[in-house]
Amino acid sequence: MPTPAKKSQGGLPPASKEDARRRITRLTYWSLPFVAVFAVLNLIPNIPWPWRTGMLVAEVVFVVVYGTAAVRLSLWQRNEYWLERGRDPKHPERFPKEH
């Protein structure tokens, strides 16, 4: 089994751990307040129908935004994985041309 290279084979430097930590922290900072607020609001009994509808719309918007951010993080991680190995992230089955 080959040892991981310190420098990427593809020419681009691999992303640092700080960059990955920054992306995950940003996702966490945006998600935790919304989750806490919606959890508390869902525990309140007998909310009038217009307020309940507004909360549902806000929750759907949050889920779409959070899901998009999570998918973008996952795709970024995949691209970094293949770039570190010197391959094209969109076509990792193709080997780079040997010089």
C-alpha positions as CSV (number, residue, x, y, z in Angstrom):
1,M,0.0,0.0,0.0
2,P,1.5,3.4,-1.0
3,T,2.1,6.0,1.6
4,P,0.2,9.2,1.3
5,A,2.2,11.9,-0.5
6,K,2.9,15.2,1.2
7,K,2.5,17.1,-2.0
8,S,-0.2,16.3,-4.5
9,Q,0.7,14.4,-7.6
10,G,-1.5,16.6,-9.8
11,G,0.3,19.9,-9.4
12,L,-2.3,21.6,-7.2
13,P,-1.5,21.8,-3.5
14,P,-3.9,19.8,-1.4
15,A,-6.3,21.7,0.8
16,S,-5.1,22.2,4.4
17,K,-6.8,20.8,7.4
18,E,-7.6,24.3,8.4
19,D,-9.6,24.8,5.2
20,A,-11.6,21.7,5.8
21,R,-12.1,22.6,9.5
22,R,-13.2,26.1,8.4
23,R,-15.8,24.7,6.0
24,I,-17.2,22.2,8.6
25,T,-17.3,24.9,11.2
26,R,-19.2,27.3,8.9
27,L,-21.8,24.6,8.3
28,T,-22.1,24.0,12.0
29,Y,-22.4,27.7,12.9
30,W,-25.2,28.2,10.5
31,S,-27.1,25.0,11.4
32,L,-27.1,24.9,15.2
33,P,-29.0,28.2,15.8
34,F,-31.7,27.2,13.3
35,V,-32.1,23.7,14.7
36,A,-32.4,25.0,18.2
37,V,-35.0,27.7,17.3
38,F,-37.1,25.2,15.3
39,A,-36.9,22.6,18.0
40,V,-38.2,25.0,20.6
41,L,-40.9,26.4,18.3
42,N,-42.1,22.8,17.6
43,L,-42.6,22.2,21.3
44,I,-45.1,25.0,21.7
45,P,-48.6,23.7,21.7
46,N,-51.6,25.3,20.0
47,I,-49.8,27.6,17.7
48,P,-52.3,29.4,15.3
49,W,-52.4,27.9,11.8
50,P,-50.8,31.0,10.0
51,W,-47.8,30.8,12.4
52,R,-47.5,27.1,11.9
53,T,-47.6,27.5,8.1
54,G,-44.9,30.2,8.3
55,M,-42.7,28.0,10.5
56,L,-43.1,25.1,8.0
57,V,-42.1,27.3,5.1
58,A,-39.0,28.6,7.1
59,E,-38.1,25.0,8.0
60,V,-38.4,23.8,4.4
61,V,-36.2,26.7,3.2
62,F,-33.6,25.9,5.9
63,V,-33.5,22.2,5.0
64,V,-33.0,23.0,1.3
65,V,-30.2,25.5,2.1
66,Y,-28.5,23.2,4.7
67,G,-28.8,20.2,2.3
68,T,-27.2,22.2,-0.5
69,A,-24.3,23.2,1.8
70,A,-23.8,19.6,3.0
71,V,-23.7,18.4,-0.6
72,R,-21.2,21.1,-1.6
73,L,-19.0,20.1,1.3
74,S,-19.2,16.5,0.3
75,L,-18.3,17.3,-3.3
76,W,-15.4,19.5,-2.2
77,Q,-14.0,16.6,-0.1
78,R,-14.3,14.3,-3.1
79,N,-12.5,16.7,-5.4
80,E,-9.7,17.2,-2.8
81,Y,-9.3,13.4,-2.5
82,W,-8.8,13.0,-6.3
83,L,-6.7,16.1,-6.7
84,E,-4.3,14.8,-4.0
85,R,-3.9,11.6,-6.1
86,G,-3.3,13.5,-9.3
87,R,-6.5,12.6,-11.0
88,D,-9.3,14.6,-12.6
89,P,-12.1,14.8,-10.0
90,K,-14.8,14.6,-12.7
91,H,-13.2,11.5,-14.3
92,P,-11.1,9.7,-11.6
93,E,-11.0,6.5,-13.7
94,R,-8.7,8.2,-16.2
95,F,-5.0,8.2,-15.4
96,P,-2.9,11.3,-15.9
97,K,-0.5,11.3,-18.8
98,E,3.0,10.3,-17.6
99,H,5.7,12.8,-18.5
